[in-house]
Amino acid sequence: MLTWMRCSLLLICLLLSACASSVTPPARYMLPSDPLANTPRQPEGTLIVNSPRLAHYLDVDGIVMQLDDITLNAAREHQWAEGLGRQLERKLRANLAQALPTLRVMRVEGEQPNALTLRLSVDQFQGRFDGVAAASGQWQLLNAAGELLAMENFYTETPLAEDGYPALVRALSNSWEQAAKLIANEIRQGDYFD
């Protein structure tokens, strides 16, 4: 009797462990990387890019989908491989360095005399029910004393080429690149580094 109970218990444990190990791990995604631009030898100025401040609902592992005009869903099976804020900062620095080749574009690292600082808040970075990937928020440019030089809102959207999360991630990346171009154009036209 005791042997039969042990065998039954062992069989139940094996079945439970088999079920537990069959859970599929979530798919993880990174924004496509951009080629790094060379840093100019004699830069006209330094632009420090702060890590973007994300809306609370975006600061999650799951990729966010807007299901209708008011419903948001963070995916459980499709997640960011790295924190979204870090990916957005890295991609923004690379895009700005390409668009502003005469500037040294860098992240916050100690004191940089006469450097301008770019701050961003991201309000949207999600797929939408109508088949577009939207990015929106606000950027601010500050001088070395912390005084506001410029402040603008941005909104970009990219239609998805096809259904699925890989297409969504690529479209989100494209929307973020468009936002970086808008910011770079404003900085270039403002002549802040004279």
C-alpha positions as CSV (number, residue, x, y, z in Angstrom):
1,M,0.0,0.0,0.0
2,L,2.8,2.4,0.9
3,T,4.7,1.6,-2.3
4,W,1.6,2.2,-4.4
5,M,1.0,5.6,-2.8
6,R,4.7,6.6,-3.4
7,C,4.4,5.6,-7.1
8,S,1.2,7.5,-7.4
9,L,2.7,10.6,-5.8
10,L,5.8,10.3,-8.0
11,L,3.6,10.0,-11.1
12,I,1.5,13.1,-10.1
13,C,4.7,15.1,-9.5
14,L,6.1,14.1,-12.9
15,L,2.8,15.1,-14.7
16,L,2.7,18.4,-12.9
17,S,6.3,19.2,-13.8
18,A,5.7,18.2,-17.4
19,C,2.7,20.7,-17.6
20,A,4.7,23.4,-15.9
21,S,7.6,23.1,-18.3
22,S,5.4,23.3,-21.4
23,V,4.7,27.0,-20.9
24,T,6.0,29.0,-23.9
25,P,8.2,31.9,-22.9
26,P,7.2,35.3,-24.3
27,A,8.7,36.6,-27.5
28,R,11.1,39.5,-26.8
29,Y,11.7,42.4,-29.2
30,M,14.3,45.2,-29.6
31,L,13.9,48.3,-31.7
32,P,16.1,48.0,-34.8
33,S,19.5,49.5,-34.2
34,D,20.8,52.4,-36.3
35,P,24.4,52.7,-37.5
36,L,26.5,54.9,-35.2
37,A,27.5,58.2,-36.5
38,N,31.1,59.4,-36.1
39,T,31.7,62.0,-33.4
40,P,33.1,65.2,-35.0
41,R,36.7,66.0,-34.1
42,Q,35.9,69.7,-33.6
43,P,32.2,69.7,-32.6
44,E,30.2,73.0,-32.7
45,G,28.6,72.0,-29.5
46,T,27.5,69.2,-27.2
47,L,23.9,68.0,-26.9
48,I,23.2,65.8,-23.9
49,V,20.2,63.5,-24.3
50,N,18.4,62.6,-21.1
51,S,16.6,59.3,-20.8
52,P,12.9,59.9,-21.9
53,R,10.3,60.0,-19.1
54,L,7.6,57.5,-20.1
55,A,4.0,57.6,-19.4
56,H,3.3,55.2,-16.6
57,Y,1.4,52.7,-18.8
58,L,4.4,52.5,-21.2
59,D,6.9,51.7,-18.5
60,V,6.1,48.0,-18.6
61,D,7.6,44.9,-20.2
62,G,4.7,44.2,-22.6
63,I,4.3,46.0,-25.9
64,V,1.3,48.2,-25.6
65,M,-1.7,48.0,-28.0
66,Q,-4.5,50.5,-28.1
67,L,-7.6,48.3,-28.7
68,D,-10.1,51.2,-29.2
69,D,-10.3,54.9,-28.4
70,I,-10.0,54.2,-24.6
71,T,-8.7,50.7,-24.0
72,L,-5.0,49.9,-23.7
73,N,-3.5,46.4,-23.3
74,A,0.1,45.5,-22.5
75,A,0.9,42.2,-24.1
76,R,2.0,39.2,-22.0
77,E,3.3,37.1,-24.8
78,H,5.2,39.9,-26.7
79,Q,7.6,41.9,-24.5
80,W,10.5,44.4,-24.8
81,A,13.8,42.6,-24.4
82,E,15.2,45.7,-22.6
83,G,13.5,48.6,-20.9
84,L,11.7,50.8,-23.4
85,G,13.2,54.0,-22.0
86,R,16.7,52.8,-22.6
87,Q,16.0,51.7,-26.1
88,L,14.3,55.0,-26.9
89,E,17.2,57.0,-25.5
90,R,19.8,55.0,-27.4
91,K,17.9,55.2,-30.7
92,L,17.3,58.9,-30.2
93,R,21.0,59.6,-29.6
94,A,21.9,57.6,-32.8
95,N,19.3,59.4,-34.9
96,L,20.3,62.8,-33.6
97,A,24.0,62.2,-34.1
98,Q,23.2,61.3,-37.8
99,A,20.9,64.3,-38.3
100,L,23.2,66.8,-36.5
101,P,26.7,65.7,-37.6
102,T,28.5,68.8,-36.4
103,L,27.4,68.2,-32.7
104,R,28.6,65.8,-30.1
105,V,25.5,63.9,-29.0
106,M,25.9,62.0,-25.8
107,R,24.1,60.8,-22.7
108,V,24.4,62.4,-19.3
109,E,27.9,61.7,-18.0
110,G,29.4,64.3,-15.6
111,E,29.7,68.0,-16.2
112,Q,29.9,69.2,-19.8
113,P,30.5,73.0,-19.9
114,N,28.2,74.9,-22.3
115,A,26.3,71.8,-23.3
116,L,22.6,71.9,-24.1
117,T,20.3,69.3,-22.7
118,L,17.4,67.6,-24.4
119,R,14.6,66.3,-22.2
120,L,11.7,64.3,-23.4
121,S,8.4,63.0,-22.1
122,V,6.7,60.2,-24.1
123,D,3.0,60.1,-23.9
124,Q,2.3,57.5,-26.6
125,F,4.4,54.7,-28.0
126,Q,1.9,52.0,-29.0
127,G,0.2,50.2,-31.8
128,R,-3.3,51.3,-32.5
129,F,-6.5,49.4,-33.5
130,D,-6.6,51.2,-36.9
131,G,-3.2,49.7,-38.0
132,V,-0.8,52.5,-37.1
133,A,2.1,52.8,-34.7
134,A,2.0,56.2,-32.9
135,A,4.6,58.1,-30.9
136,S,3.9,61.4,-29.2
137,G,5.1,63.5,-26.4
138,Q,7.0,66.7,-25.7
139,W,10.7,67.7,-25.9
140,Q,12.5,70.6,-24.2
141,L,15.9,72.1,-24.9
142,L,17.7,73.7,-22.0
143,N,21.0,75.6,-21.8
144,A,23.8,74.9,-19.3
145,A,22.1,77.1,-16.7
146,G,18.9,75.1,-17.0
147,E,17.0,77.8,-18.8
148,L,14.4,76.7,-21.3
149,L,15.4,77.5,-24.9
150,A,12.7,75.6,-26.8
151,M,9.7,73.4,-26.1
152,E,7.6,71.6,-28.6
153,N,5.1,68.7,-28.8
154,F,5.7,65.9,-31.3
155,Y,3.3,63.4,-32.9
156,T,4.2,60.8,-35.5
157,E,2.5,57.7,-36.8
158,T,3.5,54.9,-39.2
159,P,1.1,52.5,-40.9
160,L,1.9,48.8,-40.2
161,A,3.2,47.0,-43.3
162,E,1.5,43.8,-42.2
163,D,-0.2,42.2,-39.1
164,G,1.9,41.0,-36.2
165,Y,4.2,42.2,-33.5
166,P,7.4,42.2,-35.6
167,A,5.7,44.7,-38.0
168,L,4.5,46.7,-35.1
169,V,8.0,47.0,-33.5
170,R,9.4,48.1,-36.9
171,A,6.6,50.7,-37.4
172,L,7.1,52.0,-33.8
173,S,10.8,52.3,-34.6
174,N,10.0,54.3,-37.8
175,S,7.7,56.6,-35.8
176,W,10.5,57.3,-33.3
177,E,12.9,58.0,-36.1
178,Q,10.4,60.6,-37.5
179,A,10.2,62.2,-34.1
180,A,14.0,62.4,-33.9
181,K,14.1,64.1,-37.4
182,L,11.5,66.6,-36.2
183,I,13.5,67.4,-33.1
184,A,16.8,67.7,-35.1
185,N,15.2,70.1,-37.6
186,E,14.0,72.3,-34.8
187,I,17.4,72.3,-33.2
188,R,19.1,73.0,-36.5
189,Q,16.8,75.9,-37.4
190,G,17.1,77.4,-33.9
191,D,20.8,78.1,-34.1
192,Y,21.3,77.3,-30.4
193,F,25.0,76.4,-30.8
194,D,26.3,79.7,-32.0
